[in-house]
Structure formats: C-alpha cells, structure tokens
Amino acid sequence: HPTEQQRFIEDMGLFFERSGSTRMVGRVLVWLLIAQPPLQSAEDLMAALQVSRGAISATLRQRIDRGMVDRVSLPE
C-alpha cells in the first residue's frame, strides 16, 4: 500500500499534469520541496520516485533551464 507521502506526490503529479505540465515535473518538484535532506542527487530522486535516470535527467534539465531547480556541487 502506498504511504501518505507517496499518495501526496502522485496526487500533485496529477495536478501538474492537469495544469498543462507533466506528471514527472510535479512529482520531482514536490519531492524536492519535502525531501530530507533538502539537497538531493539524481540517484536520490530515482530511488524516491522509483523512476529511470533518463526520466530524472530530462525533468531536471528542463527545470534547471527554467530556473526552478539549482544544480550544486558539494565536496566529497
């Protein structure tokens, strides 16, 4: 059974889709708003949303281009 958090992410994905965006954009943006820690790698997003690297990469690239998501580099 999906958790309350998973249902919220999916519901918001549908909201974004109905608003003219894509479901994946909604899912990614909502996850980034609620994720702990707030800085998330592509691998973190893939695991949390259970989607492919390609889906995450394309969505992040679009959001970065529109200034909605920032790419940061952290020391290892």
HTML snippet that shows the backbone in 3Dmol.js (N, CA, C, O; Angstrom):
<script src="https://3Dmol.org/build/3Dmol-min.js"></script>
<div id="view" style="width:600px;height:400px;position:relative"></div>
<script>
const pdb = `
ATOM      1  N   HIS A   1       0.833  -1.192   0.000  1.00  0.00           N
ATOM      2  CA  HIS A   1       0.000   0.000   0.000  1.00  0.00           C
ATOM      3  C   HIS A   1       0.873   1.249   0.000  1.00  0.00           C
ATOM      4  O   HIS A   1       1.875   1.309   0.712  1.00  0.00           O
ATOM      5  N   PRO A   2       0.495   2.245  -0.797  1.00  0.00           N
ATOM      6  CA  PRO A   2       1.291   3.479  -0.810  1.00  0.00           C
ATOM      7  C   PRO A   2       1.177   4.226   0.518  1.00  0.00           C
ATOM      8  O   PRO A   2       0.149   4.195   1.195  1.00  0.00           O
ATOM      9  N   THR A   3       2.266   4.893   0.857  1.00  0.00           N
ATOM     10  CA  THR A   3       2.260   5.709   2.068  1.00  0.00           C
ATOM     11  C   THR A   3       1.528   7.021   1.792  1.00  0.00           C
ATOM     12  O   THR A   3       1.227   7.346   0.643  1.00  0.00           O
ATOM     13  N   GLU A   4       1.250   7.757   2.842  1.00  0.00           N
ATOM     14  CA  GLU A   4       0.607   9.062   2.693  1.00  0.00           C
ATOM     15  C   GLU A   4       1.476   9.995   1.846  1.00  0.00           C
ATOM     16  O   GLU A   4       0.969  10.759   1.024  1.00  0.00           O
ATOM     17  N   GLN A   5       2.793   9.918   2.061  1.00  0.00           N
ATOM     18  CA  GLN A   5       3.724  10.742   1.289  1.00  0.00           C
ATOM     19  C   GLN A   5       3.691  10.358  -0.189  1.00  0.00           C
ATOM     20  O   GLN A   5       3.671  11.238  -1.050  1.00  0.00           O
ATOM     21  N   GLN A   6       3.685   9.079  -0.494  1.00  0.00           N
ATOM     22  CA  GLN A   6       3.633   8.632  -1.887  1.00  0.00           C
ATOM     23  C   GLN A   6       2.331   9.064  -2.549  1.00  0.00           C
ATOM     24  O   GLN A   6       2.336   9.478  -3.708  1.00  0.00           O
ATOM     25  N   ARG A   7       1.229   8.972  -1.836  1.00  0.00           N
ATOM     26  CA  ARG A   7      -0.059   9.413  -2.391  1.00  0.00           C
ATOM     27  C   ARG A   7      -0.037  10.911  -2.677  1.00  0.00           C
ATOM     28  O   ARG A   7      -0.547  11.357  -3.705  1.00  0.00           O
ATOM     29  N   PHE A   8       0.554  11.686  -1.768  1.00  0.00           N
ATOM     30  CA  PHE A   8       0.650  13.129  -1.962  1.00  0.00           C
ATOM     31  C   PHE A   8       1.474  13.448  -3.212  1.00  0.00           C
ATOM     32  O   PHE A   8       1.079  14.286  -4.022  1.00  0.00           O
ATOM     33  N   ILE A   9       2.601  12.787  -3.363  1.00  0.00           N
ATOM     34  CA  ILE A   9       3.462  13.015  -4.527  1.00  0.00           C
ATOM     35  C   ILE A   9       2.707  12.680  -5.816  1.00  0.00           C
ATOM     36  O   ILE A   9       2.767  13.434  -6.787  1.00  0.00           O
ATOM     37  N   GLU A  10       2.004  11.559  -5.824  1.00  0.00           N
ATOM     38  CA  GLU A  10       1.247  11.158  -7.019  1.00  0.00           C
ATOM     39  C   GLU A  10       0.097  12.120  -7.293  1.00  0.00           C
ATOM     40  O   GLU A  10      -0.148  12.482  -8.444  1.00  0.00           O
ATOM     41  N   ASP A  11      -0.606  12.534  -6.248  1.00  0.00           N
ATOM     42  CA  ASP A  11      -1.706  13.494  -6.421  1.00  0.00           C
ATOM     43  C   ASP A  11      -1.199  14.810  -7.005  1.00  0.00           C
ATOM     44  O   ASP A  11      -1.829  15.386  -7.892  1.00  0.00           O
ATOM     45  N   MET A  12      -0.062  15.280  -6.505  1.00  0.00           N
ATOM     46  CA  MET A  12       0.494  16.523  -7.028  1.00  0.00           C
ATOM     47  C   MET A  12       0.993  16.349  -8.464  1.00  0.00           C
ATOM     48  O   MET A  12       0.891  17.267  -9.278  1.00  0.00           O
ATOM     49  N   GLY A  13       1.530  15.169  -8.768  1.00  0.00           N
ATOM     50  CA  GLY A  13       1.920  14.889 -10.148  1.00  0.00           C
ATOM     51  C   GLY A  13       0.727  15.008 -11.082  1.00  0.00           C
ATOM     52  O   GLY A  13       0.832  15.593 -12.159  1.00  0.00           O
ATOM     53  N   LEU A  14      -0.408  14.454 -10.670  1.00  0.00           N
ATOM     54  CA  LEU A  14      -1.631  14.561 -11.470  1.00  0.00           C
ATOM     55  C   LEU A  14      -2.090  16.004 -11.587  1.00  0.00           C
ATOM     56  O   LEU A  14      -2.542  16.432 -12.648  1.00  0.00           O
ATOM     57  N   PHE A  15      -1.975  16.759 -10.494  1.00  0.00           N
ATOM     58  CA  PHE A  15      -2.339  18.175 -10.529  1.00  0.00           C
ATOM     59  C   PHE A  15      -1.507  18.927 -11.572  1.00  0.00           C
ATOM     60  O   PHE A  15      -2.048  19.693 -12.369  1.00  0.00           O
ATOM     61  N   PHE A  16      -0.193  18.705 -11.562  1.00  0.00           N
ATOM     62  CA  PHE A  16       0.677  19.361 -12.536  1.00  0.00           C
ATOM     63  C   PHE A  16       0.301  18.951 -13.954  1.00  0.00           C
ATOM     64  O   PHE A  16       0.270  19.784 -14.860  1.00  0.00           O
ATOM     65  N   GLU A  17       0.020  17.680 -14.141  1.00  0.00           N
ATOM     66  CA  GLU A  17      -0.357  17.179 -15.469  1.00  0.00           C
ATOM     67  C   GLU A  17      -1.642  17.847 -15.956  1.00  0.00           C
ATOM     68  O   GLU A  17      -1.729  18.261 -17.112  1.00  0.00           O
ATOM     69  N   ARG A  18      -2.623  17.949 -15.089  1.00  0.00           N
ATOM     70  CA  ARG A  18      -3.902  18.582 -15.461  1.00  0.00           C
ATOM     71  C   ARG A  18      -3.748  20.083 -15.688  1.00  0.00           C
ATOM     72  O   ARG A  18      -4.581  20.710 -16.342  1.00  0.00           O
ATOM     73  N   SER A  19      -2.676  20.652 -15.144  1.00  0.00           N
ATOM     74  CA  SER A  19      -2.421  22.089 -15.288  1.00  0.00           C
ATOM     75  C   SER A  19      -1.560  22.413 -16.506  1.00  0.00           C
ATOM     76  O   SER A  19      -1.173  23.563 -16.713  1.00  0.00           O
ATOM     77  N   GLY A  20      -1.264  21.389 -17.311  1.00  0.00           N
ATOM     78  CA  GLY A  20      -0.529  21.633 -18.546  1.00  0.00           C
ATOM     79  C   GLY A  20       0.941  21.299 -18.497  1.00  0.00           C
ATOM     80  O   GLY A  20       1.636  21.467 -19.499  1.00  0.00           O
ATOM     81  N   SER A  21       1.436  20.837 -17.385  1.00  0.00           N
ATOM     82  CA  SER A  21       2.837  20.427 -17.281  1.00  0.00           C
ATOM     83  C   SER A  21       2.881  18.904 -17.460  1.00  0.00           C
ATOM     84  O   SER A  21       2.037  18.330 -18.148  1.00  0.00           O
ATOM     85  N   THR A  22       3.849  18.273 -16.849  1.00  0.00           N
ATOM     86  CA  THR A  22       3.898  16.813 -16.898  1.00  0.00           C
ATOM     87  C   THR A  22       3.813  16.263 -15.484  1.00  0.00           C
ATOM     88  O   THR A  22       4.146  16.940 -14.511  1.00  0.00           O
ATOM     89  N   ARG A  23       3.365  15.039 -15.397  1.00  0.00           N
ATOM     90  CA  ARG A  23       3.266  14.391 -14.097  1.00  0.00           C
ATOM     91  C   ARG A  23       4.635  14.288 -13.435  1.00  0.00           C
ATOM     92  O   ARG A  23       4.765  14.479 -12.226  1.00  0.00           O
ATOM     93  N   MET A  24       5.664  13.982 -14.243  1.00  0.00           N
ATOM     94  CA  MET A  24       7.012  13.832 -13.686  1.00  0.00           C
ATOM     95  C   MET A  24       7.526  15.147 -13.112  1.00  0.00           C
ATOM     96  O   MET A  24       8.171  15.149 -12.063  1.00  0.00           O
ATOM     97  N   VAL A  25       7.256  16.253 -13.772  1.00  0.00           N
ATOM     98  CA  VAL A  25       7.663  17.558 -13.244  1.00  0.00           C
ATOM     99  C   VAL A  25       7.037  17.770 -11.871  1.00  0.00           C
ATOM    100  O   VAL A  25       7.720  18.174 -10.930  1.00  0.00           O
ATOM    101  N   GLY A  26       5.768  17.504 -11.758  1.00  0.00           N
ATOM    102  CA  GLY A  26       5.096  17.660 -10.474  1.00  0.00           C
ATOM    103  C   GLY A  26       5.687  16.774  -9.407  1.00  0.00           C
ATOM    104  O   GLY A  26       5.925  17.221  -8.285  1.00  0.00           O
ATOM    105  N   ARG A  27       5.929  15.517  -9.745  1.00  0.00           N
ATOM    106  CA  ARG A  27       6.477  14.573  -8.774  1.00  0.00           C
ATOM    107  C   ARG A  27       7.857  15.018  -8.298  1.00  0.00           C
ATOM    108  O   ARG A  27       8.147  14.982  -7.102  1.00  0.00           O
ATOM    109  N   VAL A  28       8.707  15.437  -9.237  1.00  0.00           N
ATOM    110  CA  VAL A  28      10.067  15.858  -8.877  1.00  0.00           C
ATOM    111  C   VAL A  28      10.034  17.122  -8.019  1.00  0.00           C
ATOM    112  O   VAL A  28      10.706  17.186  -6.990  1.00  0.00           O
ATOM    113  N   LEU A  29       9.269  18.114  -8.426  1.00  0.00           N
ATOM    114  CA  LEU A  29       9.239  19.367  -7.669  1.00  0.00           C
ATOM    115  C   LEU A  29       8.683  19.152  -6.260  1.00  0.00           C
ATOM    116  O   LEU A  29       9.203  19.709  -5.293  1.00  0.00           O
ATOM    117  N   VAL A  30       7.643  18.357  -6.150  1.00  0.00           N
ATOM    118  CA  VAL A  30       7.077  18.094  -4.826  1.00  0.00           C
ATOM    119  C   VAL A  30       8.087  17.340  -3.960  1.00  0.00           C
ATOM    120  O   VAL A  30       8.260  17.660  -2.784  1.00  0.00           O
ATOM    121  N   TRP A  31       8.744  16.355  -4.533  1.00  0.00           N
ATOM    122  CA  TRP A  31       9.743  15.628  -3.746  1.00  0.00           C
ATOM    123  C   TRP A  31      10.842  16.577  -3.263  1.00  0.00           C
ATOM    124  O   TRP A  31      11.264  16.512  -2.108  1.00  0.00           O
ATOM    125  N   LEU A  32      11.299  17.453  -4.148  1.00  0.00           N
ATOM    126  CA  LEU A  32      12.356  18.383  -3.750  1.00  0.00           C
ATOM    127  C   LEU A  32      11.898  19.337  -2.648  1.00  0.00           C
ATOM    128  O   LEU A  32      12.715  19.804  -1.854  1.00  0.00           O
ATOM    129  N   LEU A  33      10.612  19.627  -2.595  1.00  0.00           N
ATOM    130  CA  LEU A  33      10.087  20.502  -1.541  1.00  0.00           C
ATOM    131  C   LEU A  33       9.998  19.802  -0.190  1.00  0.00           C
ATOM    132  O   LEU A  33      10.144  20.450   0.846  1.00  0.00           O
ATOM    133  N   ILE A  34       9.759  18.487  -0.179  1.00  0.00           N
ATOM    134  CA  ILE A  34       9.536  17.800   1.090  1.00  0.00           C
ATOM    135  C   ILE A  34      10.698  16.910   1.519  1.00  0.00           C
ATOM    136  O   ILE A  34      10.709  16.413   2.644  1.00  0.00           O
ATOM    137  N   ALA A  35      11.664  16.706   0.648  1.00  0.00           N
ATOM    138  CA  ALA A  35      12.746  15.757   0.924  1.00  0.00           C
ATOM    139  C   ALA A  35      13.627  16.192   2.083  1.00  0.00           C
ATOM    140  O   ALA A  35      13.887  17.378   2.286  1.00  0.00           O
ATOM    141  N   GLN A  36      14.074  15.209   2.828  1.00  0.00           N
ATOM    142  CA  GLN A  36      15.054  15.428   3.894  1.00  0.00           C
ATOM    143  C   GLN A  36      16.192  14.447   3.678  1.00  0.00           C
ATOM    144  O   GLN A  36      15.961  13.238   3.710  1.00  0.00           O
ATOM    145  N   PRO A  37      17.391  14.909   3.463  1.00  0.00           N
ATOM    146  CA  PRO A  37      17.831  16.304   3.480  1.00  0.00           C
ATOM    147  C   PRO A  37      17.350  17.024   2.220  1.00  0.00           C
ATOM    148  O   PRO A  37      17.012  16.377   1.229  1.00  0.00           O
ATOM    149  N   PRO A  38      17.319  18.359   2.255  1.00  0.00           N
ATOM    150  CA  PRO A  38      16.802  19.111   1.112  1.00  0.00           C
ATOM    151  C   PRO A  38      17.640  18.983  -0.161  1.00  0.00           C
ATOM    152  O   PRO A  38      17.101  19.094  -1.262  1.00  0.00           O
ATOM    153  N   LEU A  39      18.935  18.754  -0.031  1.00  0.00           N
ATOM    154  CA  LEU A  39      19.772  18.556  -1.217  1.00  0.00           C
ATOM    155  C   LEU A  39      19.658  17.103  -1.638  1.00  0.00           C
ATOM    156  O   LEU A  39      19.937  16.199  -0.851  1.00  0.00           O
ATOM    157  N   GLN A  40      19.248  16.877  -2.882  1.00  0.00           N
ATOM    158  CA  GLN A  40      19.012  15.536  -3.389  1.00  0.00           C
ATOM    159  C   GLN A  40      19.805  15.320  -4.669  1.00  0.00           C
ATOM    160  O   GLN A  40      19.836  16.185  -5.544  1.00  0.00           O
ATOM    161  N   SER A  41      20.439  14.173  -4.772  1.00  0.00           N
ATOM    162  CA  SER A  41      21.146  13.813  -6.006  1.00  0.00           C
ATOM    163  C   SER A  41      20.151  13.178  -6.982  1.00  0.00           C
ATOM    164  O   SER A  41      19.028  12.838  -6.611  1.00  0.00           O
ATOM    165  N   ALA A  42      20.581  13.027  -8.218  1.00  0.00           N
ATOM    166  CA  ALA A  42      19.743  12.333  -9.198  1.00  0.00           C
ATOM    167  C   ALA A  42      19.446  10.917  -8.720  1.00  0.00           C
ATOM    168  O   ALA A  42      18.338  10.415  -8.911  1.00  0.00           O
ATOM    169  N   GLU A  43      20.423  10.279  -8.105  1.00  0.00           N
ATOM    170  CA  GLU A  43      20.224   8.921  -7.579  1.00  0.00           C
ATOM    171  C   GLU A  43      19.179   8.917  -6.461  1.00  0.00           C
ATOM    172  O   GLU A  43      18.369   7.995  -6.373  1.00  0.00           O
ATOM    173  N   ASP A  44      19.198   9.949  -5.604  1.00  0.00           N
ATOM    174  CA  ASP A  44      18.191  10.064  -4.551  1.00  0.00           C
ATOM    175  C   ASP A  44      16.795  10.170  -5.158  1.00  0.00           C
ATOM    176  O   ASP A  44      15.854   9.514  -4.709  1.00  0.00           O
ATOM    177  N   LEU A  45      16.680  11.005  -6.182  1.00  0.00           N
ATOM    178  CA  LEU A  45      15.383  11.181  -6.853  1.00  0.00           C
ATOM    179  C   LEU A  45      14.916   9.891  -7.515  1.00  0.00           C
ATOM    180  O   LEU A  45      13.741   9.533  -7.429  1.00  0.00           O
ATOM    181  N   MET A  46      15.837   9.196  -8.174  1.00  0.00           N
ATOM    182  CA  MET A  46      15.491   7.935  -8.823  1.00  0.00           C
ATOM    183  C   MET A  46      14.943   6.946  -7.803  1.00  0.00           C
ATOM    184  O   MET A  46      13.941   6.277  -8.056  1.00  0.00           O
ATOM    185  N   ALA A  47      15.596   6.854  -6.662  1.00  0.00           N
ATOM    186  CA  ALA A  47      15.179   5.907  -5.628  1.00  0.00           C
ATOM    187  C   ALA A  47      13.846   6.317  -5.001  1.00  0.00           C
ATOM    188  O   ALA A  47      12.961   5.482  -4.815  1.00  0.00           O
ATOM    189  N   ALA A  48      13.707   7.597  -4.678  1.00  0.00           N
ATOM    190  CA  ALA A  48      12.495   8.064  -4.007  1.00  0.00           C
ATOM    191  C   ALA A  48      11.264   7.945  -4.889  1.00  0.00           C
ATOM    192  O   ALA A  48      10.185   7.580  -4.420  1.00  0.00           O
ATOM    193  N   LEU A  49      11.431   8.256  -6.176  1.00  0.00           N
ATOM    194  CA  LEU A  49      10.286   8.270  -7.094  1.00  0.00           C
ATOM    195  C   LEU A  49      10.171   6.991  -7.914  1.00  0.00           C
ATOM    196  O   LEU A  49       9.201   6.805  -8.650  1.00  0.00           O
ATOM    197  N   GLN A  50      11.154   6.115  -7.788  1.00  0.00           N
ATOM    198  CA  GLN A  50      11.183   4.836  -8.499  1.00  0.00           C
ATOM    199  C   GLN A  50      11.007   5.029 -10.007  1.00  0.00           C
ATOM    200  O   GLN A  50      10.117   4.457 -10.636  1.00  0.00           O
ATOM    201  N   VAL A  51      11.894   5.861 -10.555  1.00  0.00           N
ATOM    202  CA  VAL A  51      11.879   6.141 -11.999  1.00  0.00           C
ATOM    203  C   VAL A  51      13.291   6.016 -12.550  1.00  0.00           C
ATOM    204  O   VAL A  51      14.258   5.908 -11.796  1.00  0.00           O
ATOM    205  N   SER A  52      13.395   6.034 -13.856  1.00  0.00           N
ATOM    206  CA  SER A  52      14.679   5.846 -14.528  1.00  0.00           C
ATOM    207  C   SER A  52      15.545   7.098 -14.463  1.00  0.00           C
ATOM    208  O   SER A  52      15.062   8.203 -14.216  1.00  0.00           O
ATOM    209  N   ARG A  53      16.823   6.892 -14.692  1.00  0.00           N
ATOM    210  CA  ARG A  53      17.771   8.005 -14.763  1.00  0.00           C
ATOM    211  C   ARG A  53      17.375   8.972 -15.882  1.00  0.00           C
ATOM    212  O   ARG A  53      17.483  10.187 -15.720  1.00  0.00           O
ATOM    213  N   GLY A  54      16.918   8.437 -17.012  1.00  0.00           N
ATOM    214  CA  GLY A  54      16.519   9.286 -18.136  1.00  0.00           C
ATOM    215  C   GLY A  54      15.363  10.205 -17.785  1.00  0.00           C
ATOM    216  O   GLY A  54      15.356  11.377 -18.164  1.00  0.00           O
ATOM    217  N   ALA A  55      14.386   9.674 -17.062  1.00  0.00           N
ATOM    218  CA  ALA A  55      13.238  10.491 -16.668  1.00  0.00           C
ATOM    219  C   ALA A  55      13.664  11.620 -15.738  1.00  0.00           C
ATOM    220  O   ALA A  55      13.214  12.757 -15.883  1.00  0.00           O
ATOM    221  N   ILE A  56      14.527  11.302 -14.790  1.00  0.00           N
ATOM    222  CA  ILE A  56      15.018  12.321 -13.858  1.00  0.00           C
ATOM    223  C   ILE A  56      15.874  13.341 -14.589  1.00  0.00           C
ATOM    224  O   ILE A  56      15.714  14.546 -14.394  1.00  0.00           O
ATOM    225  N   SER A  57      16.781  12.862 -15.427  1.00  0.00           N
ATOM    226  CA  SER A  57      17.694  13.752 -16.145  1.00  0.00           C
ATOM    227  C   SER A  57      16.937  14.750 -17.007  1.00  0.00           C
ATOM    228  O   SER A  57      17.226  15.946 -16.965  1.00  0.00           O
ATOM    229  N   ALA A  58      15.979  14.281 -17.780  1.00  0.00           N
ATOM    230  CA  ALA A  58      15.212  15.167 -18.663  1.00  0.00           C
ATOM    231  C   ALA A  58      14.422  16.193 -17.857  1.00  0.00           C
ATOM    232  O   ALA A  58      14.390  17.374 -18.204  1.00  0.00           O
ATOM    233  N   THR A  59      13.795  15.742 -16.794  1.00  0.00           N
ATOM    234  CA  THR A  59      12.990  16.642 -15.970  1.00  0.00           C
ATOM    235  C   THR A  59      13.857  17.685 -15.288  1.00  0.00           C
ATOM    236  O   THR A  59      13.512  18.867 -15.283  1.00  0.00           O
ATOM    237  N   LEU A  60      14.975  17.268 -14.715  1.00  0.00           N
ATOM    238  CA  LEU A  60      15.861  18.226 -14.055  1.00  0.00           C
ATOM    239  C   LEU A  60      16.436  19.234 -15.042  1.00  0.00           C
ATOM    240  O   LEU A  60      16.529  20.423 -14.740  1.00  0.00           O
ATOM    241  N   ARG A  61      16.815  18.761 -16.207  1.00  0.00           N
ATOM    242  CA  ARG A  61      17.370  19.672 -17.224  1.00  0.00           C
ATOM    243  C   ARG A  61      16.359  20.774 -17.556  1.00  0.00           C
ATOM    244  O   ARG A  61      16.724  21.947 -17.635  1.00  0.00           O
ATOM    245  N   GLN A  62      15.088  20.398 -17.752  1.00  0.00           N
ATOM    246  CA  GLN A  62      14.042  21.388 -18.044  1.00  0.00           C
ATOM    247  C   GLN A  62      13.870  22.374 -16.891  1.00  0.00           C
ATOM    248  O   GLN A  62      13.758  23.580 -17.111  1.00  0.00           O
ATOM    249  N   ARG A  63      13.851  21.862 -15.677  1.00  0.00           N
ATOM    250  CA  ARG A  63      13.629  22.723 -14.509  1.00  0.00           C
ATOM    251  C   ARG A  63      14.833  23.616 -14.248  1.00  0.00           C
ATOM    252  O   ARG A  63      14.664  24.762 -13.833  1.00  0.00           O
ATOM    253  N   ILE A  64      16.028  23.124 -14.477  1.00  0.00           N
ATOM    254  CA  ILE A  64      17.232  23.942 -14.328  1.00  0.00           C
ATOM    255  C   ILE A  64      17.209  25.071 -15.358  1.00  0.00           C
ATOM    256  O   ILE A  64      17.503  26.220 -15.031  1.00  0.00           O
ATOM    257  N   ASP A  65      16.857  24.737 -16.608  1.00  0.00           N
ATOM    258  CA  ASP A  65      16.786  25.743 -17.667  1.00  0.00           C
ATOM    259  C   ASP A  65      15.774  26.843 -17.352  1.00  0.00           C
ATOM    260  O   ASP A  65      15.954  27.987 -17.768  1.00  0.00           O
ATOM    261  N   ARG A  66      14.728  26.511 -16.631  1.00  0.00           N
ATOM    262  CA  ARG A  66      13.683  27.483 -16.281  1.00  0.00           C
ATOM    263  C   ARG A  66      13.924  28.140 -14.932  1.00  0.00           C
ATOM    264  O   ARG A  66      13.110  28.943 -14.477  1.00  0.00           O
ATOM    265  N   GLY A  67      15.034  27.806 -14.290  1.00  0.00           N
ATOM    266  CA  GLY A  67      15.380  28.433 -13.021  1.00  0.00           C
ATOM    267  C   GLY A  67      14.593  27.930 -11.824  1.00  0.00           C
ATOM    268  O   GLY A  67      14.559  28.597 -10.790  1.00  0.00           O
ATOM    269  N   MET A  68      13.961  26.771 -11.940  1.00  0.00           N
ATOM    270  CA  MET A  68      13.152  26.237 -10.846  1.00  0.00           C
ATOM    271  C   MET A  68      13.944  25.302  -9.937  1.00  0.00           C
ATOM    272  O   MET A  68      13.556  25.055  -8.796  1.00  0.00           O
ATOM    273  N   VAL A  69      15.051  24.787 -10.452  1.00  0.00           N
ATOM    274  CA  VAL A  69      15.910  23.879  -9.701  1.00  0.00           C
ATOM    275  C   VAL A  69      17.342  24.338  -9.917  1.00  0.00           C
ATOM    276  O   VAL A  69      17.716  24.727 -11.023  1.00  0.00           O
ATOM    277  N   ASP A  70      18.133  24.292  -8.870  1.00  0.00           N
ATOM    278  CA  ASP A  70      19.543  24.647  -8.993  1.00  0.00           C
ATOM    279  C   ASP A  70      20.405  23.400  -8.893  1.00  0.00           C
ATOM    280  O   ASP A  70      20.119  22.486  -8.120  1.00  0.00           O
ATOM    281  N   ARG A  71      21.447  23.379  -9.675  1.00  0.00           N
ATOM    282  CA  ARG A  71      22.449  22.308  -9.581  1.00  0.00           C
ATOM    283  C   ARG A  71      23.566  22.828  -8.685  1.00  0.00           C
ATOM    284  O   ARG A  71      24.070  23.934  -8.881  1.00  0.00           O
ATOM    285  N   VAL A  72      23.942  22.028  -7.710  1.00  0.00           N
ATOM    286  CA  VAL A  72      25.019  22.428  -6.814  1.00  0.00           C
ATOM    287  C   VAL A  72      26.054  21.311  -6.771  1.00  0.00           C
ATOM    288  O   VAL A  72      25.739  20.136  -6.961  1.00  0.00           O
ATOM    289  N   SER A  73      27.281  21.705  -6.520  1.00  0.00           N
ATOM    290  CA  SER A  73      28.369  20.740  -6.331  1.00  0.00           C
ATOM    291  C   SER A  73      28.821  20.805  -4.890  1.00  0.00           C
ATOM    292  O   SER A  73      29.053  21.882  -4.342  1.00  0.00           O
ATOM    293  N   LEU A  74      28.941  19.654  -4.291  1.00  0.00           N
ATOM    294  CA  LEU A  74      29.383  19.584  -2.911  1.00  0.00           C
ATOM    295  C   LEU A  74      30.713  18.840  -2.851  1.00  0.00           C
ATOM    296  O   LEU A  74      30.936  17.904  -3.619  1.00  0.00           O
ATOM    297  N   PRO A  75      31.587  19.247  -1.953  1.00  0.00           N
ATOM    298  CA  PRO A  75      32.838  18.491  -1.821  1.00  0.00           C
ATOM    299  C   PRO A  75      32.543  17.081  -1.338  1.00  0.00           C
ATOM    300  O   PRO A  75      31.607  16.858  -0.569  1.00  0.00           O
ATOM    301  N   GLU A  76      33.339  16.146  -1.790  1.00  0.00           N
ATOM    302  CA  GLU A  76      33.123  14.747  -1.386  1.00  0.00           C
ATOM    303  C   GLU A  76      33.730  14.429  -0.066  1.00  0.00           C
ATOM    304  O   GLU A  76      33.630  13.295   0.402  1.00  0.00           O
TER     305      GLU A  76
END
`;
const viewer = $3Dmol.createViewer("view");
viewer.addModel(pdb, "pdb");
viewer.setStyle({}, {cartoon: {color: "spectrum"}});
viewer.zoomTo();
viewer.render();
</script>
